[in-house]
Amino acid sequence: MNPLLFGSRERQLFGVHSPPGANRKRRGAVICPPWGPEYPRAHRACRHLGERLAERGWDVLRFDYYGTGDSGGDAEDVTLEGAVADTLAAVDELCALAEVRRVTVVGLRLGAAIAHRAASTSRAVDRLVMWDPVADGAAYLRELGAPAGAAHNAAAVGGFPMSARLRAEIDALRPEAFGPVPARVLVVSSDGAEKHGRLAARVGTADRPASVESRPGPTAWADQAALGVGAIPTEALAHIVEWMDGTA
């Protein structure tokens, strides 16, 4: 794994490039992590996904949005619009670094909504994986325990500051805001919820409907009492890798 800095001087981003193993496929993958308290819990699963893809011959870039992790900025600087721009910068960086022309973007939880928007914009993105996507922002905020009635005030969620703008952007997330993307799409659901099937119908096209895969089991983004961090959902990871590799 090779750590690197990319982006602009004003918006410096931190990432980790996992080069491919012996059988390089000249395909790239950018992994969009969750936000807030779900980010550290899911870190192990995102790392394992990157390692598995690299072993299959993929160039993989994991990165931190501006204002999160080891990237520049402060927590109050995080916005969905900015995270989408960061994802597009990560796609461009991987294309230049690894000399790949086609990239799969994998997003987990809120990262799936970010990845969807990036896939709607970038011509380099030809596949999209939405893993337990957040499509109902209001319900998501309740799950995180965000203070009620704070739509126009900064608040902290699980120890992570959330600006009024970020809260408003998340609160505005609705299933109907997700449109079809010019890419093959896989939606992975850890709870088999019908909402994920409905979302898949929205992001797919008539010529290329999105695939939906239910993989019940421990989630990467929720605290596991025995571990203190998120689990590594091996079945979900295996299916994502197989689908991306064209063997599922």
Backbone as numpy.savetxt, mean C-alpha at the origin, in Angstrom:
# Nx Ny Nz CAx CAy CAz Cx Cy Cz
19.56 -6.05 0.72 18.71 -4.85 0.72 19.59 -3.61 0.72
19.21 -2.65 -0.12 20.01 -1.44 -0.26 19.17 -0.22 0.10
19.46 0.44 1.23 18.73 1.66 1.58 19.11 2.80 0.65
18.18 3.70 0.39 18.45 4.82 -0.50 17.54 5.98 -0.17
17.96 7.16 -0.60 17.15 8.36 -0.52 16.79 8.77 -1.94
15.56 9.21 -2.14 15.15 9.66 -3.46 14.11 10.76 -3.30
13.54 11.18 -4.41 12.61 12.31 -4.37 13.36 13.61 -4.59
12.76 14.70 -4.21 13.37 16.02 -4.40 14.06 16.48 -3.12
14.83 17.55 -3.24 15.49 18.11 -2.06 14.46 18.58 -1.04
13.34 19.10 -1.56 12.30 19.61 -0.66 11.43 18.49 -0.08
11.43 17.35 -0.75 10.57 16.24 -0.32 11.36 14.94 -0.43
12.30 14.77 0.49 13.20 13.62 0.44 12.53 12.40 1.05
12.64 11.29 0.33 12.00 10.05 0.74 13.04 8.97 0.99
12.73 8.10 1.94 13.61 6.97 2.25 12.99 5.69 1.72
13.83 4.84 1.13 13.35 3.56 0.64 14.40 2.48 0.81
13.97 1.26 0.60 14.87 0.11 0.63 14.65 -0.69 -0.65
15.70 -0.83 -1.44 15.63 -1.59 -2.68 16.12 -3.01 -2.43
15.27 -3.98 -2.74 15.66 -5.39 -2.66 15.93 -5.87 -4.08
17.20 -6.06 -4.45 17.51 -6.52 -5.80 17.10 -7.97 -5.98
16.90 -8.38 -7.23 16.43 -9.75 -7.47 17.51 -10.78 -7.26
17.06 -12.03 -7.13 17.99 -13.14 -7.03 18.58 -13.47 -8.38
18.94 -14.71 -8.57 19.66 -15.11 -9.77 18.83 -14.94 -11.04
17.55 -15.23 -10.98 16.71 -15.21 -12.18 15.95 -13.90 -12.29
16.65 -12.86 -12.68 16.05 -11.53 -12.75 14.99 -11.47 -13.85
13.84 -10.90 -13.53 12.73 -10.86 -14.46 12.51 -9.49 -15.08
13.27 -8.52 -14.62 13.10 -7.14 -15.06 11.65 -6.67 -14.87
11.12 -7.04 -13.72 9.83 -6.53 -13.30 10.01 -5.89 -11.94
9.27 -4.82 -11.70 9.42 -4.10 -10.45 8.17 -4.11 -9.61
8.35 -3.99 -8.30 7.22 -3.92 -7.37 7.49 -2.81 -6.37
6.50 -1.96 -6.19 6.55 -0.90 -5.18 5.51 -1.24 -4.12
5.91 -1.25 -2.86 5.01 -1.61 -1.77 4.61 -0.37 -0.99
3.29 -0.10 -0.95 2.75 1.05 -0.23 2.26 0.58 1.14
2.90 1.01 2.21 2.52 0.53 3.55 1.25 1.20 4.06
0.71 0.70 5.17 -0.40 1.39 5.82 0.09 2.69 6.45
-0.85 3.38 7.10 -0.50 4.62 7.79 -0.77 4.45 9.29
-0.13 5.31 10.08 -0.42 5.41 11.51 -0.03 4.17 12.28
-0.85 3.79 13.27 -0.49 2.65 14.13 -0.43 1.33 13.36
-1.05 1.27 12.18 -0.99 0.05 11.39 0.34 -0.10 10.66
1.08 1.00 10.51 2.36 0.95 9.80 3.39 0.07 10.50
3.71 0.29 11.79 4.71 -0.57 12.43 4.26 -2.01 12.57
2.97 -2.23 12.75 2.48 -3.60 12.87 2.69 -4.39 11.59
2.51 -3.72 10.45 2.59 -4.40 9.16 3.99 -4.42 8.57
4.95 -3.85 9.27 6.29 -3.73 8.70 6.89 -5.08 8.37
6.73 -6.05 9.27 7.32 -7.38 9.03 6.70 -8.03 7.79
5.39 -7.93 7.65 4.72 -8.56 6.51 5.16 -7.91 5.20
5.29 -6.59 5.19 5.75 -5.90 3.98 7.18 -6.31 3.64
8.02 -6.46 4.66 9.40 -6.88 4.42 9.44 -8.30 3.86
8.64 -9.18 4.44 8.60 -10.57 3.95 8.11 -10.62 2.51
7.12 -9.81 2.18 6.62 -9.78 0.81 7.73 -9.34 -0.14
8.46 -8.30 0.23 9.56 -7.84 -0.61 10.63 -8.90 -0.79
10.95 -9.60 0.28 11.99 -10.64 0.20 11.54 -11.80 -0.69
10.26 -12.19 -0.59 9.77 -13.29 -1.41 9.78 -12.93 -2.89
9.39 -11.70 -3.20 9.39 -11.26 -4.59 10.81 -11.19 -5.14
11.74 -10.68 -4.33 13.14 -10.59 -4.76 13.69 -11.98 -5.06
13.32 -12.95 -4.24 13.77 -14.32 -4.48 13.24 -14.86 -5.80
12.09 -14.33 -6.24 11.49 -14.76 -7.51 12.06 -13.99 -8.70
12.97 -13.06 -8.45 13.58 -12.32 -9.54 13.06 -10.91 -9.75
12.29 -10.40 -8.80 11.73 -9.04 -8.90 12.66 -8.02 -8.25
12.65 -6.81 -8.80 13.23 -5.65 -8.12 12.13 -5.04 -7.27
12.38 -4.85 -5.98 11.33 -4.39 -5.07 11.80 -3.12 -4.35
10.89 -2.16 -4.27 11.17 -0.94 -3.51 10.09 -0.75 -2.46
10.51 -0.81 -1.18 9.65 -0.41 -0.07 10.06 1.00 0.34
9.12 1.81 0.74 9.47 3.20 1.04 8.53 3.77 2.11
8.94 4.90 2.65 8.13 5.62 3.64 7.58 6.88 3.00
6.29 7.14 3.22 5.70 8.39 2.73 6.38 9.57 3.44
6.33 10.72 2.80 6.87 11.93 3.40 6.15 12.20 4.72
6.94 12.43 5.76 6.37 12.67 7.09 6.21 11.41 7.90
6.63 10.24 7.34 6.53 8.97 8.07 7.88 8.27 8.05
8.07 7.35 8.98 9.27 6.51 9.00 10.55 7.32 8.94
11.43 6.94 8.03 12.73 7.59 7.89 12.77 8.62 6.77
11.63 8.92 6.18 11.58 9.97 5.17 11.59 11.34 5.84
11.82 12.37 5.05 11.83 13.73 5.59 10.44 14.18 6.00
10.37 15.37 6.58 9.09 15.94 6.98 8.65 15.52 8.35
7.56 16.11 8.79 6.97 15.82 10.09 5.65 15.08 9.90
5.19 14.45 10.97 3.95 13.66 10.90 2.77 14.51 10.44
2.78 15.79 10.80 1.68 16.67 10.42 1.69 16.98 8.92
2.77 16.62 8.22 2.87 16.89 6.79 2.22 15.82 5.93
1.80 14.71 6.54 1.25 13.60 5.76 -0.13 13.96 5.21
-0.32 13.76 3.91 -1.62 13.90 3.27 -1.77 12.75 2.27
-3.00 12.40 1.94 -3.20 11.36 0.93 -2.69 11.81 -0.43
-2.95 13.05 -0.76 -2.46 13.58 -2.04 -0.94 13.50 -2.11
-0.28 13.86 -1.02 1.17 13.79 -0.99 1.67 12.37 -1.06
0.98 11.42 -0.39 1.39 10.02 -0.41 1.27 9.43 -1.82
0.25 9.86 -2.57 0.12 9.41 -3.95 1.30 9.92 -4.78
1.67 11.19 -4.59 2.83 11.75 -5.29 4.10 10.99 -4.90
4.23 10.62 -3.63 5.40 9.86 -3.17 5.44 8.49 -3.84
4.28 7.86 -4.01 4.22 6.55 -4.66 4.64 6.66 -6.12
4.17 7.69 -6.79 4.57 7.90 -8.18 6.07 8.15 -8.28
6.63 8.87 -7.30 8.07 9.09 -7.27 8.81 7.78 -7.06
8.24 6.89 -6.23 8.86 5.58 -5.99 8.83 4.73 -7.25
7.73 4.79 -7.99 7.64 4.04 -9.26 8.70 4.54 -10.23
8.82 5.85 -10.36 9.82 6.42 -11.27 11.23 6.06 -10.82
11.47 6.09 -9.52 12.80 5.77 -9.00 13.16 4.32 -9.31
12.21 3.41 -9.11 12.49 2.00 -9.37 12.71 1.75 -10.86
11.93 2.40 -11.70 12.12 2.25 -13.15 13.52 2.69 -13.56
13.99 3.80 -12.99 15.32 4.30 -13.34 16.42 3.46 -12.71
16.23 3.08 -11.46 17.25 2.35 -10.73 17.45 0.94 -11.28
16.36 0.25 -11.55 16.44 -1.16 -11.94 16.24 -1.37 -13.44
15.99 -0.27 -14.15 15.76 -0.35 -15.60 14.61 -1.29 -15.92
13.50 -1.11 -15.20 12.29 -1.87 -15.48 11.26 -0.93 -16.09
10.41 -1.48 -16.93 9.39 -0.67 -17.60 8.00 -0.89 -17.03
7.81 -2.00 -16.36 6.49 -2.32 -15.82 6.60 -2.57 -14.33
5.68 -1.96 -13.59 5.73 -2.03 -12.13 4.37 -2.45 -11.58
4.39 -3.32 -10.60 3.19 -3.67 -9.83 3.23 -2.88 -8.53
2.14 -2.24 -8.21 2.04 -1.50 -6.94 1.16 -2.30 -5.99
1.71 -2.58 -4.81 0.99 -3.34 -3.78 0.69 -2.39 -2.62
-0.58 -2.25 -2.27 -0.94 -1.38 -1.17 -1.71 -2.13 -0.09
-1.37 -1.89 1.15 -2.02 -2.52 2.29 -2.81 -1.49 3.08
-4.10 -1.78 3.31 -5.00 -0.92 4.08 -5.11 0.48 3.45
-4.76 1.54 4.16 -4.85 2.87 3.54 -3.87 2.96 2.37
-2.78 2.20 2.43 -1.84 2.15 1.32 -2.48 1.64 0.05
-3.55 0.82 0.16 -4.24 0.32 -1.02 -4.99 1.44 -1.74
-5.59 2.35 -0.96 -6.26 3.49 -1.57 -5.25 4.40 -2.26
-4.09 4.56 -1.63 -3.01 5.36 -2.22 -2.51 4.69 -3.50
-2.30 3.37 -3.45 -1.82 2.64 -4.60 -2.81 2.70 -5.76
-4.10 2.66 -5.45 -5.14 2.75 -6.48 -5.04 4.06 -7.23
-4.88 5.15 -6.49 -4.79 6.46 -7.14 -3.53 6.56 -7.98
-2.43 5.99 -7.49 -1.19 6.01 -8.26 -1.33 5.19 -9.54
-1.98 4.03 -9.44 -2.17 3.18 -10.60 -3.07 3.83 -11.64
-3.94 4.73 -11.20 -4.83 5.44 -12.12 -4.09 6.49 -12.92
-2.88 6.82 -12.46 -2.12 7.92 -13.06 -0.90 7.47 -13.84
-0.17 6.50 -13.31 1.12 6.11 -13.89 0.97 5.11 -15.03
1.59 5.39 -16.15 1.58 4.46 -17.29 2.48 3.26 -17.03
3.40 3.39 -16.09 4.33 2.30 -15.81 3.68 1.20 -14.98
2.57 1.51 -14.31 1.92 0.53 -13.43 0.96 -0.32 -14.25
1.25 -1.62 -14.35 0.37 -2.50 -15.11 -0.35 -3.52 -14.24
-0.02 -3.57 -12.94 -0.72 -4.45 -12.02 -0.87 -3.74 -10.67
-1.98 -4.03 -10.01 -2.28 -3.40 -8.73 -2.81 -4.46 -7.78
-2.22 -4.51 -6.58 -2.71 -5.39 -5.53 -3.25 -4.52 -4.40
-4.53 -4.71 -4.07 -5.17 -3.97 -2.98 -5.44 -4.97 -1.86
-4.65 -4.89 -0.82 -4.68 -5.87 0.26 -5.44 -5.28 1.45
-6.58 -5.88 1.77 -7.46 -5.35 2.83 -7.63 -3.84 2.70
-8.09 -3.39 1.53 -8.14 -1.95 1.27 -9.13 -1.20 2.16
-8.76 0.02 2.49 -9.66 0.94 3.19 -10.45 1.69 2.12
-11.76 1.46 2.08 -12.60 2.15 1.10 -13.67 3.01 1.77
-13.85 2.84 3.06 -14.81 3.64 3.84 -14.01 4.38 4.91
-13.67 5.62 4.61 -12.80 6.38 5.50 -13.39 6.62 6.87
-14.70 6.88 6.93 -15.33 7.15 8.23 -15.26 5.91 9.12
-15.54 4.75 8.56 -15.47 3.50 9.34 -14.04 3.22 9.77
-13.10 3.51 8.89 -11.67 3.31 9.21 -11.24 4.19 10.38
-11.67 5.43 10.38 -11.32 6.34 11.47 -11.90 5.84 12.79
-13.10 5.29 12.73 -13.70 4.74 13.95 -12.89 3.53 14.44
-12.44 2.68 13.51 -11.63 1.53 13.87 -10.35 1.95 14.57
-9.77 3.04 14.11 -8.53 3.52 14.69 -8.75 4.24 16.02
-10.00 4.54 16.33 -10.30 5.26 17.57 -10.07 6.74 17.46
-10.20 7.30 16.26 -10.03 8.74 16.08 -11.11 9.48 16.87
-10.75 10.57 17.55 -11.74 11.32 18.33 -12.89 11.79 17.47
-14.11 11.59 17.92 -15.29 12.00 17.17 -15.40 13.52 17.14
-15.92 14.03 16.05 -16.16 15.46 15.93 -14.91 16.28 15.75
-13.81 15.64 15.35 -12.55 16.39 15.20 -12.19 16.58 13.74
-13.20 16.63 12.88 -12.94 16.68 11.44 -12.12 17.90 11.04
-12.23 18.96 11.80 -11.52 20.19 11.42 -10.42 20.54 12.41
-10.06 19.57 13.22 -9.00 19.82 14.19 -7.98 18.70 14.14
-6.72 19.06 14.37 -5.67 18.06 14.41 -5.91 17.12 15.58
-5.62 15.85 15.39 -5.82 14.87 16.46 -4.74 13.82 16.36
-4.53 13.09 17.44 -3.57 12.00 17.45 -4.34 10.69 17.47
-3.87 9.74 16.65 -4.50 8.42 16.57 -3.46 7.38 16.89
-3.62 6.71 18.01 -2.65 5.69 18.39 -1.24 6.23 18.52
-1.13 7.49 18.94 0.18 8.10 19.08 0.72 8.74 17.81
-0.06 8.69 16.72 0.37 9.27 15.44 -0.44 10.54 15.16
0.22 11.69 15.07 -0.51 12.93 14.77 -1.20 12.83 13.41
-2.40 13.36 13.35 -3.17 13.38 12.12 -3.68 14.80 11.90
-3.23 15.43 10.84 -3.63 16.81 10.57 -5.11 16.87 10.19
-5.67 18.06 10.29 -7.07 18.25 9.89 -7.25 17.90 8.43
-6.25 18.21 7.60 -6.37 17.91 6.16 -6.38 16.41 5.92
-5.48 15.68 6.58 -5.44 14.24 6.38 -6.74 13.61 6.86
-7.24 14.07 7.99 -8.51 13.52 8.49 -9.63 13.76 7.49
-9.69 14.96 6.92 -10.74 15.27 5.95 -10.60 14.39 4.70
-9.35 14.17 4.26 -9.13 13.33 3.09 -9.57 11.88 3.35
-9.23 11.37 4.53 -9.63 10.01 4.87 -11.14 9.92 5.02
-11.72 10.89 5.69 -13.16 10.89 5.93 -13.94 10.92 4.62
-13.33 11.49 3.58 -14.00 11.59 2.28 -13.90 10.31 1.45
-13.11 9.34 1.92 -12.98 8.08 1.18 -14.31 7.34 1.18
-14.81 7.02 0.00 -16.04 6.24 -0.14 -15.84 5.23 -1.26
-16.52 4.09 -1.23 -16.36 3.10 -2.28 -16.60 3.66 -3.68
-17.59 4.57 -3.79 -17.90 5.11 -5.11 -16.80 6.00 -5.67
-15.84 6.38 -4.83 -14.72 7.20 -5.30 -13.66 6.36 -6.01
-13.78 5.04 -5.93 -12.80 4.15 -6.57 -13.30 3.79 -7.96
-12.57 4.25 -8.97 -12.95 3.95 -10.34 -12.06 2.89 -10.96
-12.38 2.46 -12.18 -11.57 1.44 -12.86 -10.18 1.97 -13.17
-9.20 1.09 -13.15 -7.82 1.46 -13.45 -7.33 0.66 -14.66
-6.41 1.22 -15.44 -5.89 0.52 -16.63 -4.81 -0.49 -16.25
-5.14 -1.39 -15.36 -4.16 -2.38 -14.88 -4.91 -3.62 -14.43
-4.22 -4.75 -14.39 -4.78 -5.94 -13.78 -4.84 -5.70 -12.28
-5.93 -6.11 -11.65 -6.13 -5.82 -10.23 -6.45 -7.09 -9.46
-5.82 -7.21 -8.29 -6.13 -8.25 -7.34 -6.53 -7.59 -6.03
-7.70 -7.96 -5.50 -8.14 -7.50 -4.19 -8.06 -8.69 -3.24
-7.29 -8.54 -2.17 -7.11 -9.61 -1.18 -7.85 -9.22 0.09
-8.68 -10.13 0.57 -9.48 -9.87 1.77 -9.15 -10.87 2.86
-8.83 -10.37 4.04 -8.53 -11.25 5.17 -9.78 -11.70 5.91
-10.90 -11.02 5.65 -12.12 -11.39 6.37 -13.25 -11.82 5.44
-12.96 -11.88 4.13 -13.98 -12.33 3.19 -15.18 -11.42 3.08
-15.02 -10.17 3.47 -16.14 -9.24 3.49 -16.67 -8.96 2.08
-18.01 -8.85 1.98 -18.62 -8.55 0.70 -18.17 -7.20 0.15
-17.79 -6.29 1.07 -17.39 -4.96 0.63 -16.19 -5.04 -0.30
-15.33 -6.02 -0.11 -14.16 -6.14 -0.97 -14.55 -6.61 -2.37
-15.56 -7.47 -2.45 -16.06 -7.88 -3.74 -16.70 -6.72 -4.49
-17.45 -5.89 -3.77 -18.07 -4.73 -4.40 -17.02 -3.74 -4.87
-15.97 -3.59 -4.08 -14.90 -2.68 -4.48 -14.20 -3.20 -5.73
-13.97 -4.51 -5.78 -13.32 -5.11 -6.95 -14.12 -4.84 -8.21
-15.45 -4.89 -8.09 -16.30 -4.63 -9.25 -16.13 -3.19 -9.75
-15.80 -2.28 -8.85 -15.62 -0.89 -9.22 -14.27 -0.62 -9.89
-13.23 -1.31 -9.43 -11.88 -0.98 -9.93 -11.51 -1.79 -11.17
-12.25 -2.85 -11.44 -12.00 -3.62 -12.65 -12.71 -3.02 -13.84
-12.50 -3.59 -15.01 -13.17 -3.15 -16.23 -13.91 -4.34 -16.84
-14.76 -4.05 -17.82 -15.50 -5.13 -18.48 -14.55 -6.09 -19.17
-13.50 -5.57 -19.77 -12.53 -6.41 -20.47 -11.58 -7.11 -19.52
-11.35 -6.49 -18.35 -10.39 -7.04 -17.41 -10.91 -6.88 -15.99
-11.85 -7.74 -15.59 -12.40 -7.63 -14.24 -11.35 -7.92 -13.18
-11.49 -7.26 -12.05 -10.55 -7.48 -10.96 -10.78 -8.84 -10.33
-9.70 -9.44 -9.85 -9.79 -10.71 -9.14 -9.96 -10.43 -7.65
-10.73 -11.29 -6.97 -10.92 -11.16 -5.53 -10.50 -12.47 -4.89
-9.67 -12.36 -3.88 -9.19 -13.56 -3.20 -9.41 -13.40 -1.70
-10.16 -14.33 -1.12 -10.39 -14.33 0.32 -9.37 -15.24 0.99
-8.58 -14.68 1.88 -7.56 -15.44 2.60 -7.73 -15.20 4.10
-8.71 -15.85 4.72 -8.95 -15.65 6.15 -7.73 -16.04 6.98
-7.54 -15.30 8.03 -6.41 -15.60 8.91 -5.97 -14.36 9.66
-4.89 -14.45 10.40 -4.38 -13.29 11.15 -3.99 -12.18 10.19
-4.23 -10.96 10.61 -3.96 -9.82 9.74 -2.61 -9.19 10.04
-2.00 -8.64 8.98 -0.69 -8.03 9.12 -0.76 -6.69 9.83
-1.93 -6.07 9.83 -2.04 -4.69 10.29 -2.66 -4.53 11.68
-3.09 -5.65 12.27 -3.70 -5.57 13.60 -2.76 -6.17 14.64
-2.79 -5.61 15.83 -1.94 -6.09 16.92 -2.29 -7.53 17.28
-1.27 -8.36 17.38 -1.47 -9.71 17.87 -1.00 -9.75 19.33
-1.89 -10.12 20.23 -1.61 -10.03 21.66 -0.34 -10.77 22.05
-0.10 -11.91 21.43 1.05 -12.72 21.82 2.37 -12.17 21.26
2.25 -11.31 20.25 3.46 -10.82 19.57 3.73 -9.34 19.81
2.66 -8.56 19.98 2.83 -7.13 20.11 2.98 -6.43 18.79
2.97 -7.20 17.69 3.06 -6.65 16.34 2.09 -7.42 15.47
1.96 -7.00 14.22 1.10 -7.69 13.29 1.67 -9.05 12.90
0.78 -9.94 12.49 1.18 -11.28 12.09 1.78 -11.27 10.69
2.36 -12.39 10.30 2.81 -12.59 8.93 1.84 -13.59 8.31
0.84 -13.11 7.57 -0.18 -13.99 7.01 0.37 -14.74 5.80
0.89 -15.91 6.05 1.63 -16.64 5.03 0.80 -16.99 3.81
-0.48 -17.36 4.02 -1.32 -17.72 2.87 -1.58 -16.53 1.97
-1.88 -15.39 2.57 -2.12 -14.19 1.77 -0.86 -13.78 1.02
0.29 -13.80 1.70 1.55 -13.44 1.05 1.85 -14.38 -0.10
1.65 -15.67 0.11 1.95 -16.64 -0.94 1.08 -16.40 -2.17
-0.21 -16.11 -1.94 -1.10 -15.90 -3.09 -0.74 -14.62 -3.84
-0.41 -13.58 -3.11 -0.03 -12.32 -3.76 1.19 -12.55 -4.65
2.18 -13.25 -4.13 3.39 -13.52 -4.90 3.07 -14.36 -6.14
2.25 -15.42 -5.97 1.91 -16.28 -7.09 1.14 -15.51 -8.15
0.20 -14.66 -7.71 -0.57 -13.87 -8.67 0.32 -12.89 -9.43
1.19 -12.22 -8.71 2.08 -11.27 -9.36 3.04 -11.96 -10.32
3.42 -13.17 -9.96 4.37 -13.92 -10.77 3.69 -14.63 -11.96
2.35 -14.50 -12.00 1.64 -15.08 -13.13 1.39 -16.56 -13.03
1.53 -17.11 -11.82 1.35 -18.55 -11.67 0.11 -18.89 -10.87
-0.64 -17.88 -10.43 -1.88 -18.14 -9.67 -3.06 -18.19 -10.62
